[in-house]
Amino acid sequence: HVQLVESGGGSVQAGGSLNLSCAATGKTNILNCMGWFRQAPGKEREGVAVITRIHGGTEYADSVKGRFIISRDVSKMTWPLQMNNLKPEDTAMYYCAATMSTHRVSTWHYPLGHWGLGTQVTVS
C-alpha cells in the first residue's frame, strides 16, 4: 500500500513563488512515475508535471512550462514542485500522484495510480 502526503500550499500574490512537496510512504519501490496535478473549481483535474523515478525525465503542461520545476529525491521518495511567477489562473487544489507505469502529463488521468488528498494554492 502506498500513501502520499502533500505539503507547502498557501496564498501568494501574482508573480510570487511557492514550493510544494509530496512524500510517499509504504511500498514505494513499485513506483515508477510521479506527478503533480491540479483542479480548479468547476474544472477537471489536469496534469501539471510528471517525472520518472529512475531517469528523472520530466514533462510539463504547456501552461506551466518555464515557470514550474518538478524534481525528485529517490532516497526519500519525495518530489517537490517549485512554482515561480505564479498567476491567478494557477489557483487550484494541487494533488500529487504516483504510479507503477510511465505516463505523459497529457495522458495520465485521475484516478489512475495513488493520490494524495491535495493542498490548496491561491494566487491573487
Disulfide bonds with the S-S distance in Angstrom:
Cys22-Cys96 2.02
